[in-house]
Amino acid sequence: MKFFLLQACAITVEDAFIYVGMAFGLRQERFWKPVGLVWLLVWFSVVLPVWIDPLSEVGYFEEMQTMGFIKLLSLRDVVVP
């Protein structure tokens, strides 16, 4: 739940930066695409452990490694601790 609340905060901050940038007259140009990609990569590298660490602590990924590929595709067979 914490991960998803952090996503909402990030979207709000990102929208605020866009609003301020537009107020200062910055236009949407090709330069901003790579900036957005870097922002995305940095953000997920910071918050992804918030989502993944609790799952790994309870052994979620170890159980998935013992399953076959077909069994992983069937969501009804995946047991979530």
C-alpha positions in Angstrom: 0.0 0.0 0.0 2.9 2.4 0.8 4.3 1.9 -2.7 1.1 3.0 -4.3 0.7 6.0 -2.1 4.2 7.0 -3.0 3.3 6.8 -6.7 0.4 9.3 -6.1 2.8 11.6 -4.3 5.3 11.4 -7.2 2.6 12.1 -9.8 1.5 15.2 -7.8 5.1 16.5 -7.5 5.7 15.8 -11.2 2.5 17.7 -12.1 3.6 20.6 -9.9 7.0 20.8 -11.7 5.2 20.8 -15.1 2.9 23.6 -13.9 5.9 25.7 -12.7 7.8 25.0 -15.8 4.9 26.1 -18.0 4.5 29.2 -15.8 8.1 30.1 -16.5 7.5 29.7 -20.3 9.2 26.3 -20.8 7.8 24.5 -23.8 7.4 20.8 -24.5 10.5 20.0 -26.5 12.6 16.9 -27.4 14.9 17.7 -24.5 12.3 16.8 -21.9 11.7 13.2 -23.1 15.1 12.0 -21.9 14.7 14.0 -18.7 11.4 12.2 -18.1 13.0 8.9 -18.7 15.7 9.6 -16.2 13.2 10.7 -13.7 11.2 7.5 -14.2 14.3 5.3 -13.8 15.5 7.2 -10.7 12.0 7.1 -9.1 11.5 3.4 -9.6 15.0 2.6 -8.4 14.2 4.5 -5.2 10.7 3.2 -4.5 10.8 -0.3 -6.0 12.5 -1.8 -2.9 9.5 -0.5 -0.8 7.3 -2.9 -2.8 9.7 -5.8 -3.4 11.4 -6.1 0.0 8.3 -7.1 2.0 7.6 -9.8 -0.6 11.1 -11.2 -0.5 11.1 -11.2 3.3 8.1 -13.6 3.3 9.7 -15.8 0.7 7.4 -15.0 -2.2 10.1 -15.1 -4.8 11.7 -18.3 -3.6 8.3 -20.1 -4.0 7.9 -18.7 -7.5 11.4 -20.0 -8.5 10.3 -23.6 -7.8 7.2 -23.4 -10.0 7.2 -24.2 -13.7 6.6 -21.7 -16.4 3.1 -22.9 -17.2 2.1 -23.0 -13.6 3.3 -19.3 -13.2 1.0 -18.4 -16.1 -2.0 -19.8 -14.3 -2.8 -17.2 -11.6 -5.2 -19.6 -9.8 -2.2 -21.8 -9.0 0.0 -19.1 -7.6 -0.2 -19.0 -3.8 0.5 -15.6 -2.3 1.7 -15.8 1.3 
